[in-house]
Amino acid sequence: MVTTHFDYLIVGGGMVADTAARGIREIDAEGTIGILSDDVEEPYTRPALSKKLWTDDEFTWEKVPLGTADDTGADIRLRTRATKIRPEAHEVDAAGETFSYAKLLIATGGTPVPLPVEDRSNGERSLTFRTAEDYRRLRALAEEVDRIAVVGGGYIGSELAAALVQNGVDTVLVHTGAVLGDAVFPAALAERFEKLFRDAGVQIVAGSRVTGGEADTTGARLELDNGDDVRADAVVSGLGIEAATDLAEQAGLRVEDGVHVDAQLRSSVDDVYAAGDVASYPDRLLGRRRVEHVDNANEQGRTAGRNLAGAAEAYTHTPYYYSAVFGIRYEAVGTLDSSLATVEDWIDAERGVVYYLADDRVTGVLLWNVEDARDAARAVLAEADTLTRDDLVGRIR
């Protein structure tokens, strides 16, 4: 078996791999970098797949790749799935080869949650949505067929439904909530959020879980838990991801809702780090958590790369996440859960801030059409122990 050595080896080919390679180069200009990716594309800006590529005619495909190899000299092996990590030997097996390393970064991200649908279309009419390949297939379907069902009312599901309907597709959105967004937003805001979709023409099937069904080359039928069926020409899952921790578990790393890392993003095994969707890390403001959003991938990847190269720096960034649909953009820092107490501070009919409180302590901040306020939101979380409800109104503008 062929063995190839890299000073720095990254398992996973997403945005973490890109920023990690750049972080390495900030410290070490010469060390060899290898990236093992099971994707068919070099690292690209993943959020565009459900956002700007659908809604901004000027944002074309050539703006999606990140230029990782050209900018960092990384050796990127595409269609190369790692199958085993042997930390004691500092080796990774992938695609019939062995790769040895001095330092390893696990950036395997997550795998999309599939639908409980029998797929006889070989993925032609029943899709998950995660990769550039998935985007291209859904884009082709949007031009080929009349009606597409989206399953899932979270970030990806809502963005895909908005993208499809804005591109002339008859769109039905199936989700388990009573109102779209009601797990995250206060009741009145969830109603406003859902109205954006209904006004755009999205058919919403609420309070419904898909329990079965089938897809073939002619279309898809979804069986719901109330006995109803939903029929469409195709269906796409927007049910989120599960952290891809199998490799780490098999390698004997500590895994608890992700690969358990310390403040420097080191795993429980020497010379092995983890970052991005797959990493459970100690946030300096919010405690241990795992974050599946692009800001965390970018910032954590960079810190991981610098630490692979010897920087020994703590990851102190508290990431934000965002979504953009139908001309509104919301950003959030911390925990958004509609079961928590909230303080709403509306600047006007279209712009406002919602604070989420647990035991009268702010644990999350939602910025609704409020720009350039993420640092102010982080400051609220940092000072949460000293702030009262009265201190919150008017604090962010």
C-alpha positions as CSV (number, residue, x, y, z in Angstrom):
1,M,0.0,0.0,0.0
2,V,1.3,3.4,-1.0
3,T,2.1,5.8,1.9
4,T,2.1,9.6,1.4
5,H,3.3,11.9,4.2
6,F,2.0,15.4,5.0
7,D,3.1,17.7,7.7
8,Y,-0.6,18.7,8.1
9,L,-3.4,16.4,7.0
10,I,-7.0,17.5,7.0
11,V,-9.9,15.0,6.7
12,G,-12.8,16.8,5.1
13,G,-12.9,19.2,2.2
14,G,-15.3,21.9,3.2
15,M,-14.9,25.5,4.3
16,V,-13.1,24.4,7.5
17,A,-10.4,22.8,5.3
18,D,-10.0,26.0,3.4
19,T,-9.6,28.3,6.4
20,A,-7.4,25.7,8.2
21,A,-5.0,25.6,5.3
22,R,-4.9,29.4,5.3
23,G,-4.3,29.4,9.0
24,I,-1.4,27.0,8.7
25,R,0.1,29.3,6.1
26,E,0.0,32.2,8.4
27,I,2.5,30.3,10.6
28,D,4.2,27.9,8.4
29,A,4.9,28.9,4.8
30,E,6.6,25.6,3.8
31,G,4.9,22.6,5.6
32,T,3.1,20.2,3.3
33,I,-0.7,20.2,3.6
34,G,-3.0,17.4,2.4
35,I,-6.8,17.5,2.2
36,L,-8.8,14.3,1.9
37,S,-12.2,15.2,0.5
38,D,-15.1,12.9,-0.5
39,D,-16.6,15.8,-2.5
40,V,-16.3,16.2,-6.2
41,E,-15.3,19.9,-5.9
42,E,-12.5,21.7,-4.1
43,P,-13.7,23.8,-1.1
44,Y,-16.5,26.2,-1.9
45,T,-18.7,28.7,-0.1
46,R,-21.5,26.4,1.0
47,P,-24.1,28.9,2.1
48,A,-24.5,30.1,-1.5
49,L,-26.0,26.8,-2.5
50,S,-29.2,27.6,-0.7
51,K,-29.1,31.4,-0.9
52,K,-27.4,33.7,-3.4
53,L,-27.0,31.3,-6.3
54,W,-30.9,31.2,-6.5
55,T,-31.6,34.8,-5.8
56,D,-28.8,37.0,-7.2
57,D,-28.2,36.8,-10.9
58,E,-24.8,38.5,-10.6
59,F,-23.6,35.8,-8.2
60,T,-22.5,33.1,-10.6
61,W,-20.8,29.8,-10.1
62,E,-17.3,31.0,-10.6
63,K,-17.7,33.0,-7.4
64,V,-18.3,29.8,-5.4
65,P,-14.9,28.0,-5.3
66,L,-12.5,29.3,-2.6
67,G,-9.2,28.8,-4.4
68,T,-7.7,26.7,-1.6
69,A,-5.1,24.8,-3.6
70,D,-3.9,27.9,-5.6
71,D,-3.7,30.1,-2.5
72,T,-2.1,27.6,0.0
73,G,-0.4,24.9,-2.1
74,A,-2.6,22.2,-0.4
75,D,-2.7,18.9,-2.2
76,I,-6.5,18.2,-2.4
77,R,-7.5,14.6,-3.1
78,L,-11.2,14.7,-4.3
79,R,-13.5,11.7,-4.2
80,T,-11.3,10.4,-1.4
81,R,-13.2,9.1,1.6
82,A,-11.1,8.4,4.7
83,T,-12.0,5.0,6.1
84,K,-9.8,4.7,9.2
85,I,-7.6,6.8,11.5
86,R,-4.8,5.2,13.4
87,P,-3.7,7.9,15.9
88,E,-0.9,5.7,17.4
89,A,0.7,5.4,14.0
90,H,-0.2,8.9,12.8
91,E,-1.9,7.4,9.8
92,V,-5.1,7.7,7.8
93,D,-6.4,5.1,5.3
94,A,-8.3,6.5,2.3
95,A,-9.0,5.2,-1.3
96,G,-6.6,2.4,-1.1
97,E,-3.7,4.6,0.2
98,T,-2.2,5.3,3.6
99,F,-1.5,8.9,4.5
100,S,0.8,9.7,7.4
101,Y,0.8,13.0,9.2
102,A,2.6,15.0,11.9
103,K,-0.7,16.8,12.8
104,L,-4.2,15.8,11.8
105,L,-7.4,17.9,11.7
106,I,-10.8,16.2,11.6
107,A,-13.2,18.4,9.6
108,T,-15.7,15.8,8.5
109,G,-18.7,18.1,9.0
110,G,-22.0,16.3,8.9
111,T,-24.2,14.1,6.8
112,P,-27.7,15.1,5.7
113,V,-30.6,13.5,7.5
114,P,-32.3,11.4,4.9
115,L,-36.1,11.0,4.3
116,P,-37.8,7.8,5.2
117,V,-38.8,7.4,1.6
118,E,-38.2,4.4,-0.6
119,D,-36.1,5.9,-3.5
120,R,-36.4,4.0,-6.8
121,S,-35.2,7.0,-8.7
122,N,-31.6,6.6,-7.8
123,G,-31.5,10.1,-6.3
124,E,-33.1,11.7,-9.4
125,R,-36.4,12.6,-7.7
126,S,-35.5,12.2,-3.9
127,L,-32.6,14.4,-2.8
128,T,-30.7,15.4,0.3
129,F,-29.1,18.8,0.1
130,R,-25.5,19.4,1.2
131,T,-23.1,19.5,-1.7
132,A,-22.5,21.4,-4.9
133,E,-23.6,18.2,-6.7
134,D,-26.9,18.3,-4.8
135,Y,-27.3,22.0,-5.8
136,R,-26.8,21.2,-9.4
137,R,-29.3,18.4,-9.3
138,L,-32.0,20.5,-7.6
139,R,-31.3,23.4,-10.0
140,A,-31.9,21.1,-12.9
141,L,-35.1,19.7,-11.4
142,A,-36.3,23.3,-10.8
143,E,-36.2,23.7,-14.6
144,E,-37.4,20.2,-15.5
145,V,-40.5,19.7,-13.3
146,D,-43.4,21.7,-12.0
147,R,-43.8,20.8,-8.3
148,I,-41.2,20.1,-5.7
149,A,-41.8,19.2,-2.0
150,V,-39.3,20.4,0.6
151,V,-39.3,18.6,4.0
152,G,-38.1,20.5,7.0
153,G,-38.9,23.9,8.4
154,G,-35.4,24.8,9.8
155,Y,-32.7,26.9,8.1
156,I,-32.1,24.8,5.1
157,G,-35.7,23.8,4.5
158,S,-37.0,27.3,4.7
159,E,-34.2,28.6,2.5
160,L,-34.8,26.0,-0.2
161,A,-38.5,26.6,-0.2
162,A,-37.9,30.3,-0.7
163,A,-35.3,29.7,-3.4
164,L,-37.5,27.3,-5.4
165,V,-40.7,29.4,-5.3
166,Q,-38.7,32.5,-6.3
167,N,-37.5,30.5,-9.4
168,G,-41.0,29.7,-10.5
169,V,-41.4,26.3,-9.0
170,D,-44.7,25.2,-7.4
171,T,-43.4,24.6,-3.9
172,V,-44.9,22.7,-0.9
173,L,-43.1,22.9,2.4
174,V,-43.8,20.1,4.9
175,H,-42.7,20.7,8.5
176,T,-43.6,19.5,12.0
177,G,-44.3,22.8,13.7
178,A,-47.7,24.5,14.1
179,V,-46.3,27.7,12.5
180,L,-43.2,27.9,10.4
181,G,-40.3,29.0,12.7
182,D,-42.3,28.5,15.9
183,A,-39.5,26.5,17.5
184,V,-37.2,29.5,17.2
185,F,-39.2,32.7,17.0
186,P,-41.7,34.2,19.4
187,A,-45.3,33.5,18.3
188,A,-46.1,36.7,16.6
189,L,-42.8,36.8,14.7
190,A,-43.3,33.2,13.6
191,E,-46.6,34.2,12.1
192,R,-45.0,37.0,10.2
193,F,-42.2,34.7,9.0
194,E,-44.7,32.1,7.7
195,K,-46.7,34.8,6.0
196,L,-43.7,35.7,3.9
197,F,-43.8,32.1,2.4
198,R,-47.5,32.0,2.0
199,D,-47.6,35.4,0.3
200,A,-44.9,34.1,-2.1
201,G,-47.0,31.1,-3.1
202,V,-45.5,28.4,-1.0
203,Q,-48.0,25.8,0.1
204,I,-47.3,25.0,3.7
205,V,-48.3,21.6,5.3
206,A,-47.8,22.2,9.0
207,G,-47.8,19.9,12.0
208,S,-46.8,17.0,9.8
209,R,-44.0,14.4,9.9
210,V,-43.1,12.3,6.9
211,T,-43.2,8.7,7.9
212,G,-42.9,6.9,4.5
213,G,-43.5,7.1,0.9
214,E,-41.7,6.5,-2.4
215,A,-40.0,8.2,-5.2
216,D,-39.4,7.0,-8.8
217,T,-38.5,8.6,-12.0
218,T,-42.0,10.0,-12.4
219,G,-42.4,11.7,-9.1
220,A,-42.7,11.4,-5.3
221,R,-45.4,10.5,-2.8
222,L,-44.9,11.4,0.9
223,E,-46.9,9.6,3.6
224,L,-47.6,11.8,6.6
225,D,-48.2,10.7,10.2
226,N,-51.8,11.9,10.0
227,G,-52.5,9.6,7.2
228,D,-52.4,12.2,4.4
229,D,-50.3,12.1,1.3
230,V,-48.3,14.8,-0.4
231,R,-47.5,14.4,-4.0
232,A,-44.9,16.2,-6.1
233,D,-42.6,15.7,-9.0
234,A,-39.6,15.6,-6.7
235,V,-38.8,15.9,-3.0
236,V,-35.7,17.4,-1.2
237,S,-34.8,16.9,2.4
238,G,-34.0,20.0,4.5
239,L,-33.9,18.1,7.8
240,G,-30.4,19.2,8.8
241,I,-27.3,17.1,9.4
242,E,-25.9,14.6,11.9
243,A,-22.3,15.2,12.9
244,A,-20.0,12.8,11.0
245,T,-18.2,11.3,14.0
246,D,-17.8,7.7,12.9
247,L,-14.1,8.0,12.1
248,A,-13.3,9.7,15.4
249,E,-15.2,7.1,17.4
250,Q,-13.4,4.3,15.7
251,A,-10.1,6.0,16.3
252,G,-10.9,6.1,20.0
253,L,-11.4,9.8,20.4
254,R,-13.7,11.2,23.0
255,V,-17.0,11.9,21.2
256,E,-20.0,13.5,23.0
257,D,-22.3,15.3,20.6
258,G,-19.3,15.8,18.3
259,V,-15.6,15.3,18.7
260,H,-14.8,16.7,22.2
261,V,-12.0,19.3,21.9
262,D,-10.4,21.8,24.3
263,A,-10.1,25.5,23.9
264,Q,-7.2,25.0,21.5
265,L,-9.4,22.6,19.5
266,R,-7.3,19.6,20.5
267,S,-9.0,16.3,20.7
268,S,-8.5,13.7,23.5
269,V,-5.7,12.1,21.4
270,D,-2.2,13.7,20.8
271,D,-1.7,15.6,17.5
272,V,-5.4,15.3,16.5
273,Y,-7.6,18.4,16.3
274,A,-11.2,18.9,15.2
275,A,-13.1,21.9,14.0
276,G,-16.4,23.0,12.4
277,D,-19.8,21.2,12.4
278,V,-18.2,18.0,13.9
279,A,-16.5,19.7,16.9
280,S,-17.9,20.1,20.4
281,Y,-15.9,23.0,21.9
282,P,-16.0,25.2,25.0
283,D,-17.5,28.6,24.0
284,R,-16.1,31.3,26.3
285,L,-19.6,32.9,26.6
286,L,-22.0,30.1,26.2
287,G,-20.3,26.9,27.5
288,R,-19.7,23.7,25.6
289,R,-21.6,23.5,22.3
290,R,-21.4,22.4,18.7
291,V,-22.3,24.9,16.0
292,E,-23.3,24.0,12.4
293,H,-22.9,27.4,10.7
294,V,-20.5,29.1,8.4
295,D,-19.0,31.7,10.7
296,N,-17.9,29.0,13.1
297,A,-16.5,26.9,10.2
298,N,-14.4,29.9,9.0
299,E,-13.2,31.2,12.4
300,Q,-12.7,27.8,14.0
301,G,-10.9,26.4,10.9
302,R,-8.4,29.3,10.9
303,T,-7.7,28.8,14.6
304,A,-7.3,25.1,14.2
305,G,-4.9,25.6,11.3
306,R,-2.8,28.1,13.3
307,N,-2.7,25.6,16.2
308,L,-1.7,22.7,13.9
309,A,1.3,24.9,13.0
310,G,2.1,25.6,16.7
311,A,0.3,28.8,17.6
312,A,-1.3,27.3,20.8
313,E,-4.1,29.8,20.8
314,A,-7.5,29.5,22.4
315,Y,-10.6,29.7,20.2
316,T,-12.4,32.7,21.8
317,H,-14.8,33.6,19.0
318,T,-18.5,33.2,19.7
319,P,-20.0,32.5,16.3
320,Y,-23.2,33.9,14.8
321,Y,-25.5,32.4,12.2
322,Y,-27.8,33.9,9.7
323,S,-30.5,33.3,7.1
324,A,-31.9,35.4,4.3
325,V,-35.3,34.8,2.7
326,F,-37.7,37.1,0.7
327,G,-35.6,40.2,1.4
328,I,-35.3,39.8,5.2
329,R,-32.1,38.8,6.9
330,Y,-31.9,37.6,10.4
331,E,-28.8,36.9,12.5
332,A,-28.4,35.3,15.8
333,V,-25.8,34.7,18.5
334,G,-26.4,32.1,21.2
335,T,-29.4,30.0,21.9
336,L,-32.7,30.7,20.2
337,D,-35.5,28.7,21.6
338,S,-39.1,29.9,21.6
339,S,-39.8,28.0,24.8
340,L,-37.5,30.5,26.6
341,A,-38.7,33.8,28.0
342,T,-38.1,36.7,25.6
343,V,-37.8,40.5,25.6
344,E,-38.7,42.0,22.2
345,D,-37.4,45.4,21.2
346,W,-38.7,46.5,17.9
347,I,-37.1,49.6,16.3
348,D,-39.9,49.8,13.7
349,A,-42.2,47.4,11.9
350,E,-39.4,45.7,10.0
351,R,-36.4,45.8,12.4
352,G,-35.9,44.6,15.9
353,V,-34.0,42.6,18.5
354,V,-35.3,39.7,20.5
355,Y,-33.5,38.6,23.6
356,Y,-33.9,35.0,24.9
357,L,-33.6,34.4,28.6
358,A,-33.2,31.4,30.8
359,D,-33.7,32.1,34.5
360,D,-33.7,35.9,33.7
361,R,-30.2,35.6,32.1
362,V,-29.7,36.3,28.4
363,T,-28.6,33.2,26.5
364,G,-29.4,34.3,22.9
365,V,-29.9,37.4,20.8
366,L,-31.9,37.6,17.5
367,L,-31.2,40.5,15.1
368,W,-34.1,40.9,12.7
369,N,-33.0,43.1,9.8
370,V,-30.5,44.8,12.1
371,E,-27.1,45.2,10.6
372,D,-23.6,45.5,12.1
373,A,-24.8,44.5,15.6
374,R,-23.2,41.1,16.1
375,D,-20.5,42.4,18.4
376,A,-23.1,44.3,20.4
377,A,-25.1,41.0,20.8
378,R,-21.9,39.2,21.9
379,A,-21.4,42.0,24.5
380,V,-24.9,41.4,25.9
381,L,-24.1,37.7,26.3
382,A,-20.7,38.6,28.0
383,E,-22.5,40.9,30.4
384,A,-25.6,38.7,30.9
385,D,-25.0,38.2,34.7
386,T,-25.3,41.9,35.3
387,L,-28.1,42.9,32.9
388,T,-31.8,43.1,33.9
389,R,-34.7,43.0,31.5
390,D,-35.0,46.8,31.7
391,D,-31.4,47.1,30.6
392,L,-32.1,45.3,27.3
393,V,-34.7,47.6,25.7
394,G,-32.8,50.1,23.5
395,R,-29.5,48.6,24.1
396,I,-28.9,47.5,20.5
397,R,-29.9,49.9,17.7
